[in-house]
């Protein structure tokens, strides 16, 4: 992307409606994008980097009439800016950029002004993952034909469940390895392990996801398989993965690790990792949508991917493509 700098200014008062404005910055001049504020023209704020968010928010409110302050229609009214309701920040990643292989919601317009934004380029390898998840989901249905999912049966183990556990954990490893490679990260030792995989935990917000199985009515809880994942014990703290290692390396002594609980936990983990890297595209199957319910992280505005779109008049908006991908510093 070019050296053009952008800032996202928004007010969040805790309601469903979040007001958001986008500015392109050239020196000390803020150019509003899109057309919502252009009638008032650009805004020059000398030495704006030395100001606090409070001071900046007050200046913008007075200039553009945000939040009941100033503006063309009501120039003398005082803006209503609460200390906990405003932000003016650089988006992460930058406006117009995206992190390859890392899902974030895309900002879809300001104040209900919905726009059709360019789609983030879809990796062809993700189509293979979608098909693989469909096949793995069939395994879960097969297991549920013989084991009624409930608290009473959750610790059932078998050779077939061991196979399912290995397949699912191997797929998780593949997804995380591919993601790290895309961002030019190499394993710390000869082979990839949980020390490497843990690097993705915070960027992908893995601890914040939760998976429910509404059709398994006797299972009265969701699955948050990454919630207790720790960098101090990256294998042991990831329980389903630790159990997978035990049974993978020794079927005879480790068969009891291949429980229905670990299969469901690893299946939930696979769905979480797949969603966190591919987004909603992984759940295109109507059957999968009816089978699981996935709770996402509480995304902040500055976490969104924000496309660049230029406005030339009140009636027209021309959208640019995503200008580039950005490497995440794991």
N, C-alpha and C positions, 0 to 999 in steps of 0.2 A: 504494500500500500504506500501511497505518497506520504509526504511529511505533513499533510494537512491534519490539523488537530480538531477533535470534536469534544464537546461536553454534553452530557445529558442532564437536564434540569427537570426535576419532578417533585410533585407534592404527593405524599401518601398519608392520608388521614385515618387509615385503618379500614376504610370502606372498600367496596369492590371496585370503585372508580378511581383510577390513578391518573392524574394529569401529568403528561410528559411532553417536554419540548426538546428539540435537538438544535444545537448551534454548531456551525463551522467557524473556527477561530483563525483569524489572520492577524498576528501581533496582538494588539489590544482591542481588536474589533470583532464583535460577535455577530455572525450572520445567521438569522433564524431560518430553519428548515423544518417543515415545508412552508405552506402558504399561510398557516394560521396566524403568524405574527408579522408577516412581511409588510403589511400595511403601515406598520410603525417603523420599518426600516432597520438597518443594522444599529448596533449599540456599541459605543466605545467606552471602555472602562480602563482608565490608565492604571498600570501596575496592579492588575486584577489578581495576580497570583498571591499578592501579599494580604488579600482580604480573606476573612473567614466565610464559611458557607452562609452564615446568618447575614452578613453584610451583602454578599452577592445576591442572595435570595431577595432581600429587601430592594436592591437596585433593579433587579429584573421585574419584580412585582410593580414597582412604581413606573417603570418604562412601558411595560406591555399590558398593564391592567390585569395581571394574574391575581387570583385569589381576592378579588374585590379592591385592588389598589391601583390608582392611577389610570393610565391609558387614555385613549382618545375620547371615550364616552364619559369618563369620570375622573378627570385629571387630579382632583384635589383630595380624593378619598385616601385614607391610610390603608396600605396593604395589610392583610391578615396573614402573617407568617409566624407559625409556631415553631419553636426550636426543635421539636421532634418530628416535624412534618415535611421538611424540605431536604433536598440533596442536590448538589451539582457536582457531578463526578465524571471521570473518564470511564467509559464502558470497558469491561474486561471480557473478551479482548476488545480491541479498538473497533470503533464504528466501521462497518463494512467488511470486517474480517470475521473468521470463524476458526475454531480449533478443530482440525480434522479428527474425526472419530470420537468427538465429545459432544454429547447432546446438551443443548441449552434451549429453552423456549425462545421463539423469535417474536420480537415486539411487533404488534399488528396494528399500530396506529394510535393517534392521540385523541382522547376525548371522543371515543366511539367513531372516529374517522377511520374506517377500516380500509386497508389497502391490500392489494395483491402483491406481495413481495416475492422476489426471486427465491426459488427453493435452493437450499444448501446442496451442493453436488453430492450425489448418492454413490457411495463406493459399490462397485459391482460385487465385491466380496460379501456385502451385506445381504444380497439376495441368497447367497449360499447359506448364510446364517439363519435367515428366515425359514428356509426349507429344513434346515437341521433342527430348529426349535419345533417345527411342526412334527417331525419324526419323534423327537424326544417327548413331546407332549403326549403322543400316542402311547409311549411306554408308561407314562403316569396313569393314563386311563386303563391300560392293561393291568397294572398293579392294583388299581382300585376295584377291579372286577373280582379279585380274590382276597383283598384285604380291605375291609370297611374302614375308611379313614376316621379314626377316633382316638381319644386319649388312651383308651384301653389297648389299642393295636399299634400304637405309634412306634413301639420298640421291637416289632416283629422284624426278623432278619431272614435273608435267604440268599441263595446263589444268584437268582435273577435280579434281586435288588442290588447286589454287589455290582453286577454288570451295568445297571442303570446309573449307579453312583459314579462309577469310573467314567462312563461316557460323558456325564454332565460336567464333572470336574475337569476332564480333559478339554471340553469345549470352553470352559471358563478360562483355563490356562491359555488356550489358543487366542481368545479374544483379547486378553490383557497383554500377551506377548506382541500381538500385531499392533495394538495401540501404542505401546512403548517404542516399537521399531519405527512406526510412522513419525514419532517425535524424536528420532535419533537417539534413543536410550538403549544402551547395551546392558546385558546382565552383569552384575557385580562379580560373580564367579563364573565358572565354566558353563554352568547350566542355569536356566531361569529358576527362581524359587520365590517363596513368599516375601522375602526381603525386597525383591524387585517389584512384585505385584502390589505390595502395600503402598508404593509410590502413587498408585492410581486412586487410592481410597478417598483422599480429600478432594482432588480435582474433579472426580466423578460423583462426589457427594454420596458415596455408597452407603454410609451409615444411616442416611436419612430416608432411604427407600424402605417400603414395607409391602409385602405381598399377602393377599388374602385369597382363600379358595371358597367362595360363597356356596358352591355346590357340595362341599364337604361339611355339611352342617354340624356334624359331631366334633369337628375341630373348631373350637370356639376362640381361636387366636390367630393373629397374623404371624408372618415370618419376617424377621429382620436379621438375616444371617450375618451381616457385616457389623452389626451394632457394637459388638465388643471387640472388634478387630484392633489389635495393638501392635505398634512397631517394636515394642520390647519383646513380644512373643508372637511374631507374625504367623507362625503355623499353629501353635497350641491355642491361641485365642480365636482362631477361625475354626470352630469346632467341627463342622461338617468336613472341612478340608483335612484336618488332622486325622479324622476317622477314615477318610478316603485313603490317606497315605498308609494307614495301618493295614487296611484290607487289600490294597493294591499290591503291596510288597509281600504279603503272606496270607494267602486265601485260607489256609487251614487254621492258623491261629487268629486271623483277623476277621473271620466271617461275621462275628457278632457286631462288628462295627458297621456292617452293611444293613442298617436299620431303615425302616420306612421313614422315620423321622429325619435321618440324614439325607435320604433320597429327596424328600420334600424340601428340606432346607437347601440342598444344592440346586434343586430345580428352581426354587425362588431366587437363589443367588445368580443362576444363569440368566433368568429373566431380567433381573436388576442390571447386571453387567451389560446385557444386550441392549436394554432400553437406554442405559447411561451412555452407550457408545453410538447407538443408531437412532434413538428416539422412537416415536410411536410407530414408525414403519415396521418394527419387528412384530407388532400385534395386528397385522392386517387381517389375519384369519378371524372370521366371525366366531368360530368355535373357541378360539383362544380368548377372545374378548368376553365371551359368555362364561368362560371357565375361571378366569383370574381377575382380581381387582388389584391394581398397583397404585400405591400412594407415593407421590413424588415429593422431593424436597420443597421447602418453602422458598421459591426463587425470588430474589430481590430484583428490582428493575435493572440495576447495573450488571446483573448476571446474564441478562438477556443478550442474544445476538441482535444487533440493531443494524439493519441495512441502511445504506446511503441512498436517499432519494431526493432529487432536486425539484423544486417547484418554481415555475416561471410565471404562473398567474393563478388567480383564485379558482380557475376552472380546470387546470391541467397539472398533472404530476408525471414526471418521467423518472422511472426507476432505473438505477444502475444495477449491474450484476454484482454479486459478491466480489469485492476487489481482489481478495487473496485469502489464502489460508494462513493461519498463524501457528507456529510451533509453541507448545506449552513447555515451560521450564519445570520439568518434574524434579 
